[in-house]
Amino acid sequence: MSLTQVFLGLGSNIERETHLQAGLEALAAFLQDMRCSAVFESQPVGIKSGPFFNLVVSAFTDLPLNELDRRLKFIEADNGRYAPDRIGLPLDIDVLLYGDLVGNFDGLILPRAEILKNAFVLWPLSLMAPERLHPVAGQSLGTLWRESQINQVLAPVAFEWRGVQLTPPGL
């Protein structure tokens, strides 16, 4: 089966480093050529909670979209996402782009609308793939970020995974 490039958004606002590390390890078990963006701290959008750590992962998969999404839900569940007594959001993993798919796939809408609405998605995505065209907007992710007027403050944070510093100094 051929490989499809995917971009995933990860976020956590509870034990942020622990849950993001666990999410990255779980993803690395079945994704190929996985690369991670810088990690950013952001204020919550749409919920009342503490600040989030967010990043974007680029990888290749031979999984169909529905199977990829199912595995992401299991990873979220393993990190307490669906626990009845949870407070906050331990781990959120969203499919942002799956190849160039556009449309509604059993309730999963691609490309994910948050790409154009949230700085904590668009900035790291534009850093990872500045020349990649957004399949609906038709502009490069780098251009979309430069021209965005999203009013959200992000702060790059030092974050290490597997001995590699994900956030470059001076970002």
Secondary structure, 3 states (H helix, E strand, C coil): CCCEEEEEEEEECCCHHHHHHHHHHHHHCCCEEEEECCEEEECCCCCCCCCEEEEEEEEEECCCHHHHHHHHHHHHHHCCCCCCCCCCCCCEEEEEEECCCCEEECCEEECCCHHHHCHHHHHHHHHHCCCCECCCCCCEHHHHHHHCCCCCCEEEECCEECCEECCCCCC
